[in-house]
Amino acid sequence: MSDDYIMQDIAALAERVVEAASKRCKTIAVAESCTGGMIAAAITSVAGSSRVFLGGVVSYSNELKELFLNVSRETLISHGAVSPQTALQMVRGIASRTNADLAVAVTGIAGPSGGTIDKPVGLVYISVKGIGGVEAVHEFRFTDDRQEIRGKTTTEALRLLFGALHRV
């Protein structure tokens, strides 16, 4: 899959997310780690996104995950920054701090280094908080290079947000 294709997919999905959130008068916030702000950038590239997008946090370090997203130190020590437990606490933290109707959080290993046998490069967790507090954590195992992993993570996060908007 080419970088151009992924970027077109991201732009189209972001537009659909903003349109769906606008129609339903719902707000969105994001907490990002491995994507480094790509989800927020995709959403804010859409005209009119200011009506629905409250903002986000790029929490690359464990310290910022604790400070800004209320991820517990115990979770980070016991399960690691790349874990379903951390993703869930990240989405709860950003939703709580912003009062957003919907939120998404991503954490993963984009590579090319940093992977282990238990947590290989391409392992990503995406957590979504939907309307009424419904939460879910999704695990992905992407292959490819760093940029493609980040792009695929952004695409999946937007798809999950779009799906959550349609369960309103």
WOZICOR-V270746 format. One record per residue. RES is the residue in one letter. SS is DSSP state (H for helix, E for strand, C for the rest). PSI is psi as a letter, one per 40 degrees, with the letter a starting at -180 (NA if undefined). OMEGA is omega in whole degrees, 0 to 359 (NA if undefined). Layout:
res=RES ss=SS psi=PSI omega=OMEGA
res=RES ss=SS psi=PSI omega=OMEGA
This chain:
res=M ss=C psi=h omega=183
res=S ss=C psi=i omega=178
res=D ss=H psi=d omega=180
res=D ss=H psi=d omega=180
res=Y ss=H psi=d omega=180
res=I ss=H psi=d omega=181
res=M ss=H psi=d omega=177
res=Q ss=H psi=d omega=178
res=D ss=H psi=d omega=179
res=I ss=H psi=d omega=181
res=A ss=H psi=d omega=180
res=A ss=H psi=d omega=179
res=L ss=H psi=d omega=179
res=A ss=H psi=d omega=178
res=E ss=H psi=d omega=179
res=R ss=H psi=d omega=179
res=V ss=H psi=d omega=181
res=V ss=H psi=d omega=179
res=E ss=H psi=d omega=180
res=A ss=H psi=d omega=179
res=A ss=H psi=d omega=178
res=S ss=H psi=d omega=180
res=K ss=H psi=d omega=184
res=R ss=H psi=e omega=181
res=C ss=C psi=f omega=180
res=K ss=C psi=i omega=180
res=T ss=C psi=i omega=185
res=I ss=E psi=i omega=171
res=A ss=E psi=i omega=182
res=V ss=E psi=i omega=171
res=A ss=E psi=h omega=187
res=E ss=E psi=i omega=171
res=S ss=C psi=c omega=187
res=C ss=C psi=d omega=179
res=T ss=C psi=e omega=173
res=G ss=C psi=f omega=178
res=G ss=C psi=e omega=182
res=M ss=H psi=d omega=180
res=I ss=H psi=d omega=178
res=A ss=H psi=d omega=179
res=A ss=H psi=d omega=180
res=A ss=H psi=d omega=181
res=I ss=H psi=d omega=183
res=T ss=H psi=e omega=175
res=S ss=C psi=e omega=181
res=V ss=C psi=h omega=177
res=A ss=C psi=h omega=179
res=G ss=C psi=e omega=181
res=S ss=H psi=d omega=180
res=S ss=H psi=e omega=177
res=R ss=H psi=d omega=186
res=V ss=C psi=d omega=186
res=F ss=E psi=h omega=181
res=L ss=E psi=d omega=180
res=G ss=E psi=a omega=181
res=G ss=E psi=i omega=179
res=V ss=E psi=h omega=169
res=V ss=E psi=h omega=184
res=S ss=C psi=g omega=182
res=Y ss=C psi=d omega=182
res=S ss=C psi=i omega=175
res=N ss=H psi=d omega=180
res=E ss=H psi=d omega=179
res=L ss=H psi=d omega=175
res=K ss=H psi=d omega=178
res=E ss=H psi=d omega=187
res=L ss=H psi=d omega=186
res=F ss=H psi=d omega=186
res=L ss=H psi=e omega=179
res=N ss=C psi=f omega=172
res=V ss=C psi=h omega=184
res=S ss=C psi=i omega=177
res=R ss=H psi=d omega=179
res=E ss=H psi=d omega=178
res=T ss=H psi=d omega=181
res=L ss=H psi=d omega=179
res=I ss=H psi=d omega=185
res=S ss=H psi=d omega=188
res=H ss=H psi=d omega=181
res=G ss=C psi=i omega=180
res=A ss=C psi=d omega=179
res=V ss=C psi=g omega=182
res=S ss=C psi=i omega=176
res=P ss=H psi=d omega=180
res=Q ss=H psi=d omega=179
res=T ss=H psi=d omega=179
res=A ss=H psi=d omega=180
res=L ss=H psi=d omega=179
res=Q ss=H psi=d omega=176
res=M ss=H psi=d omega=182
res=V ss=H psi=d omega=176
res=R ss=H psi=d omega=181
res=G ss=H psi=d omega=181
res=I ss=H psi=d omega=178
res=A ss=H psi=d omega=180
res=S ss=H psi=d omega=182
res=R ss=H psi=d omega=185
res=T ss=H psi=e omega=187
res=N ss=C psi=f omega=179
res=A ss=C psi=i omega=175
res=D ss=C psi=d omega=179
res=L ss=E psi=i omega=177
res=A ss=E psi=i omega=176
res=V ss=E psi=i omega=177
res=A ss=E psi=i omega=179
res=V ss=E psi=h omega=173
res=T ss=E psi=h omega=182
res=G ss=E psi=a omega=180
res=I ss=C psi=h omega=183
res=A ss=C psi=e omega=177
res=G ss=C psi=a omega=7
res=P ss=C psi=e omega=178
res=S ss=C psi=i omega=177
res=G ss=C psi=e omega=180
res=G ss=C psi=i omega=175
res=T ss=C psi=i omega=177
res=I ss=C psi=d omega=180
res=D ss=C psi=d omega=181
res=K ss=C psi=g omega=184
res=P ss=C psi=i omega=171
res=V ss=C psi=h omega=181
res=G ss=C psi=e omega=176
res=L ss=E psi=h omega=183
res=V ss=E psi=h omega=172
res=Y ss=E psi=h omega=177
res=I ss=E psi=h omega=179
res=S ss=E psi=h omega=181
res=V ss=E psi=h omega=172
res=K ss=E psi=h omega=181
res=G ss=C psi=a omega=180
res=I ss=H psi=h omega=178
res=G ss=H psi=e omega=176
res=G ss=H psi=e omega=179
res=V ss=C psi=h omega=183
res=E ss=E psi=i omega=176
res=A ss=E psi=i omega=174
res=V ss=E psi=h omega=182
res=H ss=E psi=h omega=177
res=E ss=E psi=h omega=177
res=F ss=E psi=i omega=175
res=R ss=E psi=g omega=182
res=F ss=C psi=i omega=172
res=T ss=C psi=i omega=181
res=D ss=C psi=a omega=182
res=D ss=C psi=i omega=185
res=R ss=H psi=d omega=183
res=Q ss=H psi=d omega=180
res=E ss=H psi=d omega=177
res=I ss=H psi=d omega=179
res=R ss=H psi=d omega=179
res=G ss=H psi=d omega=179
res=K ss=H psi=d omega=177
res=T ss=H psi=d omega=178
res=T ss=H psi=d omega=179
res=T ss=H psi=d omega=181
res=E ss=H psi=d omega=178
res=A ss=H psi=d omega=179
res=L ss=H psi=d omega=178
res=R ss=H psi=d omega=179
res=L ss=H psi=d omega=175
res=L ss=H psi=d omega=179
res=F ss=H psi=d omega=177
res=G ss=H psi=d omega=179
res=A ss=H psi=d omega=178
res=L ss=H psi=d omega=181
res=H ss=C psi=e omega=174
res=R ss=C psi=e omega=180
res=V ss=C psi=NA omega=NA
